[in-house]
Amino acid sequence: MRSLGKRFQEYVVVYDISSNSERTKVDKVLKNYGFRIQKSVFECRLTESMKKKLIMDLKRLSIKTGFVKIYLLTDIVDAKTIGKAKGTIDDGDVYIL
C-alpha cells in the first residue's frame, strides 16, 4: 500500500556570506524552512516541492558575496543529539547556489 502523506527528507543548509545585508536576507529565508543549529547552519525537514521553493527563494536573492549549500542527509538512522538542542528537528546530495 502506498503512503498517502508527503515524503519529508532531512537537509542541512549552510552558508558563508560576507555581506551583512545578503546574510540577513538568507537568514530570513532559511527561518521559514527550518531551525538554526549553528550561526550559519540550519536543519530543515522538506518535501521535494518545499526544497524546490527554498532553492527558488534563495536564487532570487542573487547572492554575490558567498554561497549557500544544501546537503541531503542520507543516513540519519544513527544520528544522535547529545545535550539540549533548542529548536532542532529530531533526530550525498548538495545544491550550490
N, C-alpha and C positions, 0 to 999 in steps of 0.2 A: 504494500500500500504506500502510495506517495505521500510525502509530507505536504500539508496544505499551508503551512506557515512559511514566512520568508526565511531564507537561509542567511544567517549572520556569520561573518568571519571577523577574526580579531586582527587589527592592524596597529602598528606603531608608526607614528608620524613624527619626524624630527626636522628641525630647521636650523640653519645657520645663516643669519641675515645681519648685515652691519648697519643698515639704515633703521633708525628708531621708528620712523613713520611706516616703513614697509613691515617691520617686525610687529608693530601694533596691529596692522591690518591682518596679517597672517594669524596672529594670536586670536583675534576676534572671530575669524572664520573657524579656526580649529575648536574653539569653545562651543560651537554649535554642533560638533560631531563627536566629541569625546572629552576625556578628562586629562588634565595636566598631571604628569607623573614626575617631571623634572622641568626646569626652567624652559627648555626648548624641545620638550618631548611630550607627546600626547598619546594616550591609549584610546583606540576607537573600536567600537563594535558596529560594523557596517554591512548592509546588504550590497549587492552589486550596483543597484541604482543609486544608493547613498554614496558609494565610492565614486561613481561617475560624476555625481553632482559636486562632491568635495573637490575633485580634480578640476572641474569647470570653474568652481568658485575661486580656487587658487590661481588658475591660469588667468582669470580676469584681473587679478592684481598686477600682472606684468612685473614680476619681481626682477629687479636689476642688480641688487647688491648681495645676492646669496642664493640659497636653494632650499627646497623642501623635498624630503624623501618620504615615501610611504612604503612601509615594509609589511608584507603579509606574514603573519605568524603561522607557520605551517605545522609546528609541533608544540602545541601548548598543553599537551596531556601531562607533561612533567613540570609545568610552570608552577612556581611556588612564590608566595608573597611572605616575606619574613618581616615582622614588625607591623606597625599600624600604618597602613597606606590610605590616607584620607582621599575619598573621591575616586578611587580606581575601580576599574571593571574587574570582576572576578577572574580569579584565575581560570628564501625564495625570490617572493616576487617584490620588486621595487619599482616605483614610478618616480622619475626625477623630473621636477618641474622647474 
